[in-house]
């Protein structure tokens, strides 16, 4: 269902409001770049600083702009179970294809709490669900055994985005998850290593600006052409790595998109627009790859 490249798409702003025109143009670039889907209002889409109405409006625009050409995996997770249920039900009514459910952040729930949280969301909607384990943001990691229990008990929980930065997690998950349950990399630089171990694709930040390159890499891996994929990664490694390491996501990718003329660099507090040496590093990188 989720094999391929899915872009964790940024949410462009102008004068404090969602910039619908820029957002639609970003989506058209994703279609042209050959990705399989987009993930609006995830971490990269600044979901924590969008109010519920804005959150759902971004999903609505995405569904309308995509018009069936890509999958729309709506970020509808929250650290409140009732809020996650509400957003997921509304996203399903809007026409999203699936839901990305982040591990509740700040609350620091137990594994049992995670299980009942995700199960309650799954029971509220018929949307396919991709779990999202990102301990760097949420502290708590989804244990492989918890993921396996959810896969067994909830027919709609069918995938996980793994963004813990450890390739061995793929082996741990594969050991306990049922056949057909899909694992996707949440870290661009680790995509090849994840896919060598059985992941089926990536939820990518870099594909906001180079969707064709990320798609080519992932498609090569899916076709078994590891050498081609590794050649693409070697060529673009500096870009893939810097966009995730120079500063906190989504600051670097939004700065890159702004430098390329896709949108403004406006970002919501407590994030700030990238500046100083970090901005110059991103600018130099885009020049290196002839992207500006």
C-alpha positions in Angstrom: 0.0 0.0 0.0 2.8 2.5 0.9 5.7 1.2 -1.1 7.6 4.1 -2.6 8.3 7.8 -1.8 5.9 9.9 0.3 6.8 13.5 0.9 6.4 15.0 4.3 5.3 18.2 2.7 5.9 21.6 4.2 3.1 24.0 5.0 3.8 27.3 3.4 2.7 30.5 5.2 2.3 34.1 4.1 1.4 36.9 6.6 0.5 34.4 9.2 -1.9 32.4 7.1 -1.6 29.1 5.1 -0.5 30.1 1.6 -2.8 28.0 -0.5 -1.4 29.0 -3.8 2.1 28.1 -2.8 0.9 24.8 -1.3 -0.9 23.8 -4.5 2.2 24.5 -6.5 4.3 22.5 -4.2 1.9 19.6 -4.7 2.2 19.9 -8.4 5.9 19.6 -8.2 5.5 16.4 -6.2 3.2 14.9 -8.9 5.7 15.9 -11.6 8.6 14.4 -9.5 7.0 10.9 -9.4 6.4 10.4 -5.7 3.7 8.0 -4.6 2.1 10.2 -1.9 2.3 13.3 0.3 2.0 13.6 4.0 0.4 16.9 4.9 0.5 18.3 8.5 3.1 15.9 9.8 6.2 17.2 11.8 7.6 18.8 8.6 4.2 20.4 8.0 4.3 22.2 11.4 1.3 20.4 12.8 2.0 21.4 16.4 1.5 25.1 15.6 -1.6 24.8 13.4 -5.0 25.2 15.1 -7.5 22.4 14.4 -9.4 24.4 11.7 -6.1 25.1 9.9 -5.0 21.5 10.3 -8.1 20.3 8.5 -8.0 23.0 5.9 -4.4 21.9 4.9 -5.7 18.3 4.5 -8.7 19.6 2.4 -6.4 21.6 0.1 -4.1 18.6 -0.3 -7.0 16.2 -1.2 -8.4 18.7 -3.6 -5.1 19.5 -5.3 -4.0 15.9 -5.5 -7.3 14.9 -7.1 -6.5 11.2 -6.9 -3.1 11.4 -8.5 -1.2 10.6 -5.3 -2.0 9.1 -1.9 -2.7 11.7 0.8 -1.6 10.3 4.2 -2.9 12.9 6.6 -1.0 13.7 9.7 -3.8 13.4 12.3 -1.9 12.3 15.4 -1.9 14.2 18.7 -0.9 13.9 22.3 -4.6 13.9 23.2 -6.4 10.7 22.1 -9.7 12.5 21.7 -8.1 15.2 19.4 -6.4 12.5 17.3 -9.7 10.7 16.9 -11.4 14.0 15.9 -8.8 14.9 13.3 -8.8 11.3 11.9 -12.5 11.2 11.6 -12.6 14.6 9.9 -9.7 13.6 7.5 -11.6 10.5 6.5 -14.7 12.7 5.7 -12.5 15.1 3.7 -11.2 12.2 1.6 -7.7 11.4 2.8 -6.4 8.0 1.8 -4.7 7.2 5.1 -3.6 8.6 8.4 -0.2 9.1 10.0 -0.3 8.7 13.8 2.6 10.1 15.7 3.6 8.8 19.1 2.0 11.1 21.6 4.6 13.7 22.6 5.3 15.2 26.0 2.8 12.9 27.9 5.4 10.1 28.0 2.9 7.3 28.0 3.6 3.6 28.8 3.6 1.0 26.1 0.1 0.0 27.4 -1.0 3.6 27.0 0.3 3.7 23.5 -1.5 0.5 22.6 -4.9 1.8 23.9 -4.3 5.2 22.3 -3.7 3.8 18.8 -6.4 1.2 19.2 -9.0 3.8 20.1 -8.0 5.8 16.9 -8.2 2.7 14.8 -11.6 1.9 16.1 -12.9 5.4 15.3 -12.1 5.3 11.6 -11.7 3.0 8.6 -8.7 4.8 7.3 -5.5 2.8 6.9 -3.1 3.9 9.7 0.7 4.4 9.5 2.2 4.5 13.0 5.0 7.0 13.5 7.7 6.3 16.0 10.0 9.3 16.5 11.6 9.2 19.9 13.7 12.3 19.2 10.5 14.3 19.2 8.2 12.3 21.5 10.7 10.7 23.9 8.7 7.4 23.9 9.5 4.8 21.2 6.8 2.4 19.9 8.2 -1.0 21.0 8.2 -3.7 18.4 6.0 -5.8 20.6 3.5 -3.0 20.8 3.5 -2.5 17.1 2.9 -6.2 16.6 0.0 -6.3 19.1 -1.6 -3.4 17.3 -1.1 -5.1 13.9 -2.8 -8.2 15.3 -5.7 -6.5 16.9 -6.4 -3.6 14.5 -7.0 -4.5 10.8 -6.4 -0.9 9.8 -3.0 -0.4 11.4 -0.9 -1.6 8.5 2.4 0.3 8.5 5.0 2.2 10.6 7.2 5.2 9.8 10.4 4.5 11.8 12.3 7.7 12.6 14.5 6.7 15.4 17.8 6.8 13.4 18.7 3.1 14.1 18.7 0.7 11.2 18.5 -2.3 13.6 15.0 -1.3 14.4 13.9 -2.7 11.0 15.3 -6.1 12.0 13.5 -5.9 15.4 10.2 -4.9 13.8 10.4 -7.5 11.0 11.0 -10.2 13.6 7.6 -9.7 15.3 5.3 -8.0 12.7 3.1 -10.0 10.4 3.9 -10.5 6.7 2.7 -7.6 4.7 3.0 -5.0 7.5 5.0 -2.2 5.9 8.0 -0.3 7.3 9.1 3.0 6.0 12.2 5.0 6.7 11.7 8.4 8.4 15.2 9.5 7.8 16.4 10.3 4.2 20.1 9.3 4.7 19.1 5.9 6.0 16.6 4.9 3.3 18.9 2.5 1.5 20.0 0.7 4.7 16.3 0.4 5.8 15.3 -1.0 2.4 18.1 -3.5 2.4 16.6 -4.9 5.6 13.0 -5.0 4.3 11.5 -1.5 4.4 9.4 -0.6 1.4 10.1 3.1 1.1 10.5 6.5 2.8 8.6 9.4 4.2 11.0 12.0 2.9 11.8 15.6 3.8 14.3 16.1 1.0 11.7 15.2 -1.6 10.1 18.6 -1.0 12.8 20.0 -3.2 14.2 16.9 -5.1 11.2 14.6 -5.5 12.6 13.1 -8.7 15.9 12.1 -7.1 14.4 10.6 -4.0 11.9 8.7 -6.1 14.6 7.4 -8.4 16.6 6.1 -5.4 13.6 4.4 -3.9 12.4 3.0 -7.2 15.8 1.6 -7.8 15.8 -0.2 -4.5 12.3 -1.6 -5.1 13.6 -2.9 -8.4 16.6 -4.5 -6.7 19.1 -2.2 -8.4 21.1 -1.4 -5.3 24.1 -0.1 -7.3 21.9 2.6 -9.0 20.3 3.6 -5.7 23.7 3.8 -4.0 25.1 6.0 -6.9 22.2 8.4 -6.4 22.7 8.5 -2.7 26.4 9.1 -3.1 25.8 12.0 -5.4 23.1 13.6 -3.2 24.3 12.5 0.3 25.4 16.0 1.3 22.0 17.4 0.5 20.1 14.5 2.2 22.2 14.7 5.3 22.5 18.5 5.7 18.7 19.1 5.4 18.2 16.9 8.5 21.3 17.9 10.5 22.1 21.6 10.0 19.2 22.6 12.3 15.8 21.4 13.5 13.4 20.2 10.9 11.5 21.9 9.2 13.7 25.0 9.4 16.3 23.9 6.8 13.8 22.4 4.3 11.6 25.5 4.5 14.6 27.7 4.0 15.7 25.6 1.0 12.2 25.9 -0.5 12.2 29.6 0.0 15.6 30.0 -1.6 14.3 28.0 -4.6 11.3 30.4 -4.9 8.7 27.9 -3.9 7.3 29.8 -0.9 8.3 32.3 1.8 10.6 31.2 4.6 7.8 32.1 7.1 7.7 29.6 10.0 5.7 29.7 13.2 7.1 30.3 16.6 8.7 28.8 18.5 10.6 27.9 15.3 12.5 30.7 13.6 13.5 31.1 10.0 16.9 29.7 9.3 19.6 32.4 9.4 23.3 33.1 9.8 25.8 30.4 9.0 23.1 27.7 8.8 21.3 29.5 6.1 24.5 30.1 4.1 25.3 26.4 4.4 21.9 25.6 2.8 22.4 28.2 0.2 25.8 26.8 -0.7 24.4 23.3 -0.9 21.6 24.4 -3.3 24.2 26.1 -5.4 26.4 23.0 -5.4 23.5 21.0 -6.8 22.4 23.7 -9.2 19.0 24.0 -7.5 19.2 27.8 -7.4 
